[in-house]
Amino acid sequence: MEGIFLILTGLFAVATLAIVLTGILGMAQGGAFNKRYGNKLMRLRVLFQGLTIASVFLYVLIRWMER
């Protein structure tokens, strides 16, 4: 069971990194892309950061309950 949360944590972390990089590159470039997607990307970043933290928390909780 804990392996699932490790995999999810990795996937959520990679997704967060991809979203952050896309947002940074979009802001650096400016223009229509940033105006259209900048706020949406940052909201997605917050969502995936929360999912990453929740996944780590559940992993730690499961490990703690197994003791």
Biopython code that builds the backbone (N, CA, C, O; Angstrom):
import numpy as np
from Bio.PDB.StructureBuilder import StructureBuilder

atoms = [
    (1, "MET", "N", (0.817, -1.196, 0.000)),
    (1, "MET", "CA", (0.000, 0.000, 0.000)),
    (1, "MET", "C", (0.862, 1.262, 0.000)),
    (1, "MET", "O", (0.554, 2.249, -0.668)),
    (2, "GLU", "N", (1.954, 1.200, 0.771)),
    (2, "GLU", "CA", (2.780, 2.404, 0.858)),
    (2, "GLU", "C", (3.510, 2.681, -0.444)),
    (2, "GLU", "O", (3.886, 3.822, -0.711)),
    (3, "GLY", "N", (3.715, 1.649, -1.261)),
    (3, "GLY", "CA", (4.356, 1.840, -2.557)),
    (3, "GLY", "C", (3.523, 2.718, -3.480)),
    (3, "GLY", "O", (4.064, 3.479, -4.282)),
    (4, "ILE", "N", (2.217, 2.608, -3.363)),
    (4, "ILE", "CA", (1.319, 3.427, -4.180)),
    (4, "ILE", "C", (1.530, 4.908, -3.862)),
    (4, "ILE", "O", (1.578, 5.747, -4.760)),
    (5, "PHE", "N", (1.656, 5.212, -2.567)),
    (5, "PHE", "CA", (1.826, 6.613, -2.183)),
    (5, "PHE", "C", (3.194, 7.151, -2.585)),
    (5, "PHE", "O", (3.332, 8.338, -2.880)),
    (6, "LEU", "N", (4.204, 6.288, -2.599)),
    (6, "LEU", "CA", (5.515, 6.727, -3.085)),
    (6, "LEU", "C", (5.457, 7.052, -4.575)),
    (6, "LEU", "O", (6.014, 8.057, -5.018)),
    (7, "ILE", "N", (4.791, 6.211, -5.336)),
    (7, "ILE", "CA", (4.649, 6.452, -6.775)),
    (7, "ILE", "C", (3.832, 7.719, -7.025)),
    (7, "ILE", "O", (4.203, 8.547, -7.857)),
    (8, "LEU", "N", (2.725, 7.867, -6.305)),
    (8, "LEU", "CA", (1.902, 9.069, -6.451)),
    (8, "LEU", "C", (2.671, 10.329, -6.075)),
    (8, "LEU", "O", (2.550, 11.360, -6.737)),
    (9, "THR", "N", (3.457, 10.242, -5.012)),
    (9, "THR", "CA", (4.256, 11.392, -4.603)),
    (9, "THR", "C", (5.220, 11.793, -5.713)),
    (9, "THR", "O", (5.359, 12.976, -6.024)),
    (10, "GLY", "N", (5.879, 10.815, -6.302)),
    (10, "GLY", "CA", (6.795, 11.098, -7.400)),
    (10, "GLY", "C", (6.094, 11.709, -8.595)),
    (10, "GLY", "O", (6.586, 12.673, -9.182)),
    (11, "LEU", "N", (4.950, 11.156, -8.960)),
    (11, "LEU", "CA", (4.200, 11.690, -10.097)),
    (11, "LEU", "C", (3.705, 13.105, -9.833)),
    (11, "LEU", "O", (3.793, 13.970, -10.705)),
    (12, "PHE", "N", (3.189, 13.341, -8.638)),
    (12, "PHE", "CA", (2.712, 14.682, -8.299)),
    (12, "PHE", "C", (3.859, 15.681, -8.263)),
    (12, "PHE", "O", (3.701, 16.824, -8.692)),
    (13, "ALA", "N", (5.021, 15.256, -7.753)),
    (13, "ALA", "CA", (6.178, 16.155, -7.694)),
    (13, "ALA", "C", (6.672, 16.500, -9.097)),
    (13, "ALA", "O", (7.006, 17.652, -9.370)),
    (14, "VAL", "N", (6.719, 15.510, -9.982)),
    (14, "VAL", "CA", (7.147, 15.766, -11.363)),
    (14, "VAL", "C", (6.147, 16.683, -12.071)),
    (14, "VAL", "O", (6.541, 17.578, -12.819)),
    (15, "ALA", "N", (4.863, 16.457, -11.835)),
    (15, "ALA", "CA", (3.842, 17.316, -12.438)),
    (15, "ALA", "C", (3.975, 18.747, -11.914)),
    (15, "ALA", "O", (3.840, 19.704, -12.678)),
    (16, "THR", "N", (4.240, 18.893, -10.620)),
    (16, "THR", "CA", (4.439, 20.224, -10.044)),
    (16, "THR", "C", (5.624, 20.918, -10.699)),
    (16, "THR", "O", (5.541, 22.091, -11.063)),
    (17, "LEU", "N", (6.716, 20.198, -10.847)),
    (17, "LEU", "CA", (7.906, 20.773, -11.473)),
    (17, "LEU", "C", (7.630, 21.193, -12.915)),
    (17, "LEU", "O", (8.060, 22.265, -13.340)),
    (18, "ALA", "N", (6.924, 20.366, -13.659)),
    (18, "ALA", "CA", (6.604, 20.699, -15.050)),
    (18, "ALA", "C", (5.720, 21.941, -15.133)),
    (18, "ALA", "O", (5.919, 22.794, -15.998)),
    (19, "ILE", "N", (4.754, 22.037, -14.239)),
    (19, "ILE", "CA", (3.860, 23.196, -14.233)),
    (19, "ILE", "C", (4.621, 24.459, -13.847)),
    (19, "ILE", "O", (4.420, 25.515, -14.447)),
    (20, "VAL", "N", (5.490, 24.353, -12.849)),
    (20, "VAL", "CA", (6.270, 25.516, -12.430)),
    (20, "VAL", "C", (7.171, 25.990, -13.564)),
    (20, "VAL", "O", (7.240, 27.187, -13.842)),
    (21, "LEU", "N", (7.857, 25.065, -14.217)),
    (21, "LEU", "CA", (8.736, 25.450, -15.317)),
    (21, "LEU", "C", (7.961, 26.072, -16.471)),
    (21, "LEU", "O", (8.406, 27.055, -17.064)),
    (22, "THR", "N", (6.806, 25.505, -16.787)),
    (22, "THR", "CA", (5.974, 26.075, -17.844)),
    (22, "THR", "C", (5.518, 27.480, -17.468)),
    (22, "THR", "O", (5.517, 28.379, -18.309)),
    (23, "GLY", "N", (5.134, 27.674, -16.220)),
    (23, "GLY", "CA", (4.705, 28.991, -15.762)),
    (23, "GLY", "C", (5.832, 30.011, -15.787)),
    (23, "GLY", "O", (5.627, 31.157, -16.188)),
    (24, "ILE", "N", (7.018, 29.599, -15.362)),
    (24, "ILE", "CA", (8.163, 30.517, -15.359)),
    (24, "ILE", "C", (8.543, 30.900, -16.783)),
    (24, "ILE", "O", (8.786, 32.071, -17.074)),
    (25, "LEU", "N", (8.593, 29.914, -17.664)),
    (25, "LEU", "CA", (8.922, 30.213, -19.056)),
    (25, "LEU", "C", (7.857, 31.089, -19.704)),
    (25, "LEU", "O", (8.177, 31.969, -20.503)),
    (26, "GLY", "N", (6.604, 30.856, -19.366)),
    (26, "GLY", "CA", (5.519, 31.675, -19.895)),
    (26, "GLY", "C", (5.599, 33.110, -19.400)),
    (26, "GLY", "O", (5.353, 34.045, -20.162)),
    (27, "MET", "N", (5.943, 33.292, -18.119)),
    (27, "MET", "CA", (6.077, 34.645, -17.583)),
    (27, "MET", "C", (7.281, 35.356, -18.201)),
    (27, "MET", "O", (7.226, 36.553, -18.482)),
    (28, "ALA", "N", (8.359, 34.616, -18.410)),
    (28, "ALA", "CA", (9.550, 35.224, -18.995)),
    (28, "ALA", "C", (9.285, 35.674, -20.430)),
    (28, "ALA", "O", (9.780, 36.712, -20.870)),
    (29, "GLN", "N", (8.503, 34.883, -21.145)),
    (29, "GLN", "CA", (8.185, 35.210, -22.526)),
    (29, "GLN", "C", (7.137, 36.321, -22.590)),
    (29, "GLN", "O", (7.171, 37.169, -23.482)),
    (30, "GLY", "N", (6.211, 36.306, -21.638)),
    (30, "GLY", "CA", (5.144, 37.309, -21.624)),
    (30, "GLY", "C", (4.152, 37.077, -22.743)),
    (30, "GLY", "O", (4.056, 35.970, -23.273)),
    (31, "GLY", "N", (3.427, 38.096, -23.099)),
    (31, "GLY", "CA", (2.512, 38.015, -24.225)),
    (31, "GLY", "C", (1.206, 37.331, -23.915)),
    (31, "GLY", "O", (0.772, 37.261, -22.765)),
    (32, "ALA", "N", (0.584, 36.822, -24.973)),
    (32, "ALA", "CA", (-0.759, 36.249, -24.880)),
    (32, "ALA", "C", (-0.785, 34.965, -24.062)),
    (32, "ALA", "O", (-1.738, 34.714, -23.324)),
    (33, "PHE", "N", (0.265, 34.147, -24.193)),
    (33, "PHE", "CA", (0.290, 32.888, -23.437)),
    (33, "PHE", "C", (0.229, 33.158, -21.949)),
    (33, "PHE", "O", (-0.552, 32.532, -21.232)),
    (34, "ASN", "N", (1.043, 34.083, -21.482)),
    (34, "ASN", "CA", (1.065, 34.393, -20.047)),
    (34, "ASN", "C", (-0.264, 34.969, -19.589)),
    (34, "ASN", "O", (-0.751, 34.610, -18.517)),
    (35, "LYS", "N", (-0.853, 35.847, -20.371)),
    (35, "LYS", "CA", (-2.140, 36.431, -19.991)),
    (35, "LYS", "C", (-3.240, 35.378, -19.937)),
    (35, "LYS", "O", (-4.128, 35.428, -19.086)),
    (36, "ARG", "N", (-3.164, 34.431, -20.853)),
    (36, "ARG", "CA", (-4.224, 33.428, -20.929)),
    (36, "ARG", "C", (-4.057, 32.306, -19.909)),
    (36, "ARG", "O", (-5.037, 31.855, -19.317)),
    (37, "TYR", "N", (-2.821, 31.853, -19.702)),
    (37, "TYR", "CA", (-2.610, 30.657, -18.895)),
    (37, "TYR", "C", (-1.840, 30.874, -17.589)),
    (37, "TYR", "O", (-1.738, 29.947, -16.786)),
    (38, "GLY", "N", (-1.300, 32.065, -17.359)),
    (38, "GLY", "CA", (-0.467, 32.294, -16.177)),
    (38, "GLY", "C", (-1.169, 31.970, -14.871)),
    (38, "GLY", "O", (-0.627, 31.240, -14.041)),
    (39, "ASN", "N", (-2.363, 32.502, -14.680)),
    (39, "ASN", "CA", (-3.098, 32.270, -13.438)),
    (39, "ASN", "C", (-3.549, 30.812, -13.319)),
    (39, "ASN", "O", (-3.526, 30.243, -12.227)),
    (40, "LYS", "N", (-3.952, 30.218, -14.417)),
    (40, "LYS", "CA", (-4.377, 28.816, -14.396)),
    (40, "LYS", "C", (-3.226, 27.893, -14.023)),
    (40, "LYS", "O", (-3.405, 26.930, -13.276)),
    (41, "LEU", "N", (-2.038, 28.196, -14.552)),
    (41, "LEU", "CA", (-0.866, 27.369, -14.234)),
    (41, "LEU", "C", (-0.498, 27.470, -12.758)),
    (41, "LEU", "O", (-0.146, 26.468, -12.134)),
    (42, "MET", "N", (-0.578, 28.661, -12.204)),
    (42, "MET", "CA", (-0.231, 28.809, -10.793)),
    (42, "MET", "C", (-1.267, 28.141, -9.886)),
    (42, "MET", "O", (-0.924, 27.640, -8.815)),
    (43, "ARG", "N", (-2.509, 28.133, -10.306)),
    (43, "ARG", "CA", (-3.527, 27.406, -9.531)),
    (43, "ARG", "C", (-3.282, 25.900, -9.604)),
    (43, "ARG", "O", (-3.431, 25.191, -8.608)),
    (44, "LEU", "N", (-2.906, 25.420, -10.787)),
    (44, "LEU", "CA", (-2.559, 24.002, -10.917)),
    (44, "LEU", "C", (-1.345, 23.652, -10.062)),
    (44, "LEU", "O", (-1.282, 22.576, -9.468)),
    (45, "ARG", "N", (-0.381, 24.573, -10.007)),
    (45, "ARG", "CA", (0.808, 24.342, -9.187)),
    (45, "ARG", "C", (0.425, 24.156, -7.728)),
    (45, "ARG", "O", (0.909, 23.238, -7.066)),
    (46, "VAL", "N", (-0.441, 25.022, -7.229)),
    (46, "VAL", "CA", (-0.880, 24.916, -5.837)),
    (46, "VAL", "C", (-1.619, 23.598, -5.615)),
    (46, "VAL", "O", (-1.427, 22.945, -4.590)),
    (47, "LEU", "N", (-2.456, 23.209, -6.560)),
    (47, "LEU", "CA", (-3.184, 21.948, -6.447)),
    (47, "LEU", "C", (-2.226, 20.760, -6.375)),
    (47, "LEU", "O", (-2.369, 19.901, -5.506)),
    (48, "PHE", "N", (-1.257, 20.708, -7.278)),
    (48, "PHE", "CA", (-0.343, 19.568, -7.303)),
    (48, "PHE", "C", (0.625, 19.592, -6.122)),
    (48, "PHE", "O", (1.043, 18.531, -5.657)),
    (49, "GLN", "N", (0.986, 20.762, -5.631)),
    (49, "GLN", "CA", (1.789, 20.817, -4.413)),
    (49, "GLN", "C", (0.998, 20.253, -3.234)),
    (49, "GLN", "O", (1.539, 19.517, -2.408)),
    (50, "GLY", "N", (-0.271, 20.599, -3.164)),
    (50, "GLY", "CA", (-1.119, 20.053, -2.102)),
    (50, "GLY", "C", (-1.270, 18.551, -2.198)),
    (50, "GLY", "O", (-1.240, 17.851, -1.186)),
    (51, "LEU", "N", (-1.434, 18.050, -3.422)),
    (51, "LEU", "CA", (-1.535, 16.599, -3.605)),
    (51, "LEU", "C", (-0.235, 15.899, -3.221)),
    (51, "LEU", "O", (-0.257, 14.807, -2.654)),
    (52, "THR", "N", (0.887, 16.527, -3.529)),
    (52, "THR", "CA", (2.186, 15.952, -3.156)),
    (52, "THR", "C", (2.321, 15.879, -1.641)),
    (52, "THR", "O", (2.734, 14.854, -1.098)),
    (53, "ILE", "N", (1.975, 16.957, -0.966)),
    (53, "ILE", "CA", (2.068, 16.985, 0.498)),
    (53, "ILE", "C", (1.105, 15.979, 1.121)),
    (53, "ILE", "O", (1.460, 15.291, 2.078)),
    (54, "ALA", "N", (-0.104, 15.889, 0.588)),
    (54, "ALA", "CA", (-1.085, 14.928, 1.113)),
    (54, "ALA", "C", (-0.605, 13.495, 0.914)),
    (54, "ALA", "O", (-0.796, 12.648, 1.786)),
    (55, "SER", "N", (0.011, 13.223, -0.218)),
    (55, "SER", "CA", (0.520, 11.885, -0.494)),
    (55, "SER", "C", (1.664, 11.527, 0.458)),
    (55, "SER", "O", (1.726, 10.405, 0.962)),
    (56, "VAL", "N", (2.553, 12.466, 0.700)),
    (56, "VAL", "CA", (3.637, 12.224, 1.662)),
    (56, "VAL", "C", (3.063, 12.001, 3.055)),
    (56, "VAL", "O", (3.507, 11.106, 3.774)),
    (57, "PHE", "N", (2.092, 12.801, 3.434)),
    (57, "PHE", "CA", (1.467, 12.653, 4.740)),
    (57, "PHE", "C", (0.824, 11.271, 4.890)),
    (57, "PHE", "O", (0.993, 10.619, 5.920)),
    (58, "LEU", "N", (0.096, 10.826, 3.876)),
    (58, "LEU", "CA", (-0.538, 9.504, 3.949)),
    (58, "LEU", "C", (0.498, 8.388, 4.004)),
    (58, "LEU", "O", (0.305, 7.391, 4.700)),
    (59, "TYR", "N", (1.595, 8.554, 3.272)),
    (59, "TYR", "CA", (2.675, 7.560, 3.321)),
    (59, "TYR", "C", (3.240, 7.458, 4.738)),
    (59, "TYR", "O", (3.417, 6.361, 5.267)),
    (60, "VAL", "N", (3.519, 8.604, 5.339)),
    (60, "VAL", "CA", (4.066, 8.610, 6.699)),
    (60, "VAL", "C", (3.053, 8.040, 7.686)),
    (60, "VAL", "O", (3.421, 7.301, 8.598)),
    (61, "LEU", "N", (1.789, 8.379, 7.509)),
    (61, "LEU", "CA", (0.741, 7.867, 8.404)),
    (61, "LEU", "C", (0.639, 6.348, 8.313)),
    (61, "LEU", "O", (0.527, 5.673, 9.336)),
    (62, "ILE", "N", (0.677, 5.813, 7.110)),
    (62, "ILE", "CA", (0.595, 4.357, 6.946)),
    (62, "ILE", "C", (1.806, 3.687, 7.564)),
    (62, "ILE", "O", (1.672, 2.662, 8.233)),
    (63, "ARG", "N", (2.998, 4.255, 7.349)),
    (63, "ARG", "CA", (4.206, 3.689, 7.952)),
    (63, "ARG", "C", (4.125, 3.718, 9.480)),
    (63, "ARG", "O", (4.536, 2.773, 10.153)),
    (64, "TRP", "N", (3.589, 4.816, 10.014)),
    (64, "TRP", "CA", (3.483, 4.956, 11.464)),
    (64, "TRP", "C", (2.472, 3.960, 12.050)),
    (64, "TRP", "O", (2.682, 3.415, 13.133)),
    (65, "MET", "N", (1.367, 3.732, 11.315)),
    (65, "MET", "CA", (0.338, 2.819, 11.815)),
    (65, "MET", "C", (0.783, 1.361, 11.745)),
    (65, "MET", "O", (0.253, 0.523, 12.473)),
    (66, "GLU", "N", (1.741, 1.047, 10.888)),
    (66, "GLU", "CA", (2.217, -0.325, 10.769)),
    (66, "GLU", "C", (3.129, -0.729, 11.922)),
    (66, "GLU", "O", (3.362, -1.917, 12.145)),
    (67, "ARG", "N", (3.640, 0.242, 12.646)),
    (67, "ARG", "CA", (4.554, -0.087, 13.746)),
    (67, "ARG", "C", (3.882, -0.755, 14.881)),
    (67, "ARG", "O", (4.530, -1.088, 15.873)),
]
sb = StructureBuilder()
sb.init_structure("model")
sb.init_model(0)
sb.init_chain("A")
sb.init_seg("    ")
for serial, (resi, resn, name, xyz) in enumerate(atoms, 1):
    if name == "N":
        sb.init_residue(resn, " ", resi, " ")
    sb.init_atom(name, np.array(xyz, "f"), 0.0, 1.0, " ", f" {name:<3s}", serial, name[0])
structure = sb.get_structure()
